[in-house]
Amino acid sequence: MEERVRKIYIPMTETGFYILYCLQQEQHGYGISRQVKKMTGGEVVISPGTMYGTLSKMERDGLISFVREEEKRKIYCATDLGRQILDIEIRRIERLYQNTHPDRESVSI
């Protein structure tokens, strides 16, 4: 993994994390927005500008790839590099949780 990519994405922004997390399966931007809103009980709402700017940046950096277009919506999916970044970030978040809650069992994201 390029050091440049690691420096850009670790640690991830909350919106970047949710977008990449949702792209473990093929998805379009609007579907990601709905999924994130549902996952967070409406606490995280990703604006279209943030969504499409992040998707564009992640695609340019090789974390996601364009799969196909359906009904004028671009479908994306995480690449192997994107999954590596996501795994690193999940382990980082789990470590943060464990360090701040030592009496509790490990949480799995």
C-alpha positions as CSV (number, residue, x, y, z in Angstrom):
1,M,0.0,0.0,0.0
2,E,1.3,3.4,-0.9
3,E,2.3,5.6,2.1
4,R,0.6,8.5,0.4
5,V,-2.8,6.7,0.4
6,R,-2.3,5.6,4.0
7,K,-1.6,9.2,5.1
8,I,-4.7,10.4,3.3
9,Y,-7.2,7.9,4.6
10,I,-5.9,6.8,8.1
11,P,-7.6,8.0,10.2
12,M,-10.7,8.3,8.1
13,T,-13.4,10.9,8.3
14,E,-16.7,9.5,9.7
15,T,-18.4,10.1,6.3
16,G,-15.5,8.5,4.4
17,F,-15.7,5.5,6.7
18,Y,-19.4,5.0,6.2
19,I,-19.1,5.4,2.4
20,L,-16.3,2.8,2.2
21,Y,-18.1,0.5,4.6
22,C,-21.2,0.6,2.5
23,L,-19.2,-0.2,-0.6
24,Q,-18.3,-3.6,0.6
25,Q,-21.2,-4.5,-1.7
26,E,-22.1,-2.7,-5.0
27,Q,-24.0,0.5,-4.3
28,H,-24.8,3.9,-5.8
29,G,-24.5,7.2,-4.0
30,Y,-28.2,7.6,-3.2
31,G,-28.3,4.1,-1.8
32,I,-25.2,4.8,0.4
33,S,-26.9,7.9,1.8
34,R,-30.0,5.9,2.7
35,Q,-28.0,3.1,4.2
36,V,-25.9,5.5,6.3
37,K,-28.9,7.4,7.6
38,K,-30.6,4.1,8.6
39,M,-27.4,2.7,10.2
40,T,-26.9,5.8,12.3
41,G,-30.5,6.4,13.2
42,G,-30.4,9.6,11.2
43,E,-27.4,11.0,13.1
44,V,-25.2,11.0,10.0
45,V,-26.6,12.5,6.9
46,I,-24.2,12.8,3.9
47,S,-24.9,15.6,1.6
48,P,-24.8,15.0,-2.2
49,G,-21.7,17.3,-2.5
50,T,-19.8,15.3,0.2
51,M,-21.0,12.0,-1.2
52,Y,-20.0,12.6,-4.8
53,G,-16.8,14.4,-3.9
54,T,-15.7,11.5,-1.7
55,L,-16.7,8.9,-4.3
56,S,-14.7,10.8,-6.9
57,K,-11.6,11.0,-4.6
58,M,-11.8,7.4,-3.6
59,E,-12.1,6.2,-7.2
60,R,-9.2,8.4,-8.2
61,D,-7.1,6.9,-5.3
62,G,-8.1,3.3,-6.2
63,L,-10.2,2.6,-3.1
64,I,-13.3,2.0,-5.1
65,S,-14.1,1.3,-8.7
66,F,-17.0,2.1,-11.0
67,V,-18.9,-1.2,-11.8
68,R,-21.7,-0.1,-14.1
69,E,-24.5,2.4,-14.6
70,E,-28.1,1.6,-13.8
71,E,-30.9,4.1,-14.5
72,K,-28.4,7.0,-14.7
73,R,-26.9,6.0,-11.3
74,K,-23.2,5.0,-11.1
75,I,-22.7,1.8,-9.1
76,Y,-19.4,1.5,-7.2
77,C,-17.7,-1.2,-5.1
78,A,-14.7,-1.3,-2.9
79,T,-11.4,-2.5,-4.4
80,D,-8.9,-4.7,-2.6
81,L,-7.1,-1.6,-1.6
82,G,-10.3,-0.1,-0.2
83,R,-10.9,-3.2,1.8
84,Q,-7.4,-3.1,3.2
85,I,-7.9,0.6,4.3
86,L,-11.3,-0.3,5.8
87,D,-9.8,-3.2,7.7
88,I,-7.1,-1.0,9.1
89,E,-9.6,1.6,10.1
90,I,-11.9,-0.9,11.8
91,R,-9.0,-2.3,13.8
92,R,-8.1,1.3,14.8
93,I,-11.6,2.1,15.9
94,E,-11.8,-1.2,17.9
95,R,-8.5,-0.4,19.6
96,L,-9.8,3.1,20.5
97,Y,-12.9,1.5,22.0
98,Q,-11.0,-1.1,23.9
99,N,-8.5,1.4,25.3
100,T,-11.3,3.6,26.5
101,H,-13.5,0.8,27.8
102,P,-11.0,-1.8,29.3
103,D,-13.7,-3.5,31.4
104,R,-15.8,-4.4,28.4
105,E,-15.4,-7.1,25.8
106,S,-14.2,-6.2,22.4
107,V,-16.8,-4.8,20.1
108,S,-17.0,-6.0,16.5
109,I,-17.9,-3.6,13.8
